[in-house]
Amino acid sequence: MKTVVDPDLCTGCELCVDTCPDVFEMEDDIAVVKVDQVPDGLEDDIREAVDACPAEAISVEG
Ligand code: SF4
C-alpha cells in the first residue's frame, strides 16, 4: 500500500500524524508521507487517517 497527502488540500491539523506517526510527519505546516510503502500492519491506521482527515487530503494506492 502507498499513501499520499495532497499538499494543496492539507490544512495542517496534525490528525494523521497523531494517528500514524510512523507514516506521516509535519513539514512546513503540512503533513507529508515519510515512507515509500506503508509498513505491514499499519494499513488499518492509514485507512483510519484517510477517514478522519477533515480536508480529505489523504489517499491510498494499492
Ligand atoms: S489529517 Fe489531513 S488535513 Fe490534517 S494534517 Fe493530515 S493530511 Fe493534513
Residues whose N, C-alpha, C, O or C-beta is under 5 A from the ligand:
A	BS01	SF4	V5 C10 T11 G12 C13 E14 L15 C16 A31 C53 P54 A55 A57
